[in-house]
């Protein structure tokens, strides 16, 4: 069931938009505030009550009570909520989401679900600390908000936003690092080398064709990690609610699971192999192969 928020208006003055349109969706994780014009994450959560459950199952099996999870590119919380329940009240989830209107949705979702163990930080994550003129999404226009670039070529609303490097945040523990930063994954990893070397967390990020994913794989290997591919479908079949449309069956994203040398991967995952092998896999993926 999807119901209106019974409230329409400015979610955050820093969004640059006069009106943010949102709904409260009944999902597998509990009530979630999503943007109704989001054509991917918001649409799937609103219609089917889930998004990327295969990813959530894989990663939540790797955390437990008291753990610390860092979620870079948290969006409206499809991974944050299962992480929060996995680590429990004694754990902590640090969720980074630079888009103000999306972060506002996530914050309201956390309040609806009583998840005080999650801290939302409205900033980007990169290789070094700095600032960026963040390109703001238009919550009134249909778009895949999760794929919005940090920078915009041409006109459009922006807001001055801090960039942080994870190594500069003084962590005393990190058990899992999940990254969905639309191509900035190598920058996030480059800014977390000390964290990786000290705490040896599970690392998970979306794979993209091009040098970025290969650079991230090389950085992980240099930090004493091995890597595996993981395909996460957008929807389970059947999903939490409704029926998975035939065109969506099996469709999803290719991701990388990185584990410290000596830790075994879940059964059934394929190693990424050498950088040349990984590059061939990414080219095949881009060409439509599975």
Secondary structure, 3 states (H helix, E strand, C coil): CEEECCCCECCCHHHCCCCECEEEEEECCEEEEEECCECCHHHHHHHHCCCCHHHHHHHHCCCCCCCEEEEECCCCCCCHHHHHHHHCCCCEEEEECCCHHHHHHHHHHHHHHCCCCEEEECCEECCCCEEEEEECCCCCCCECHHHCCCCCCCCCCEEEEEEECHHHCCCCCCCEEEECCCCCHHHHHHCCHHHHHHHCCEEEEECCCCHHHHHHHHHHHHCCEEEEEEEEECCCCCCCCCCCCHHHCCCEEEEEEEEECCCCCCCCCEECCCHHHHHHHHHHHHCCCC
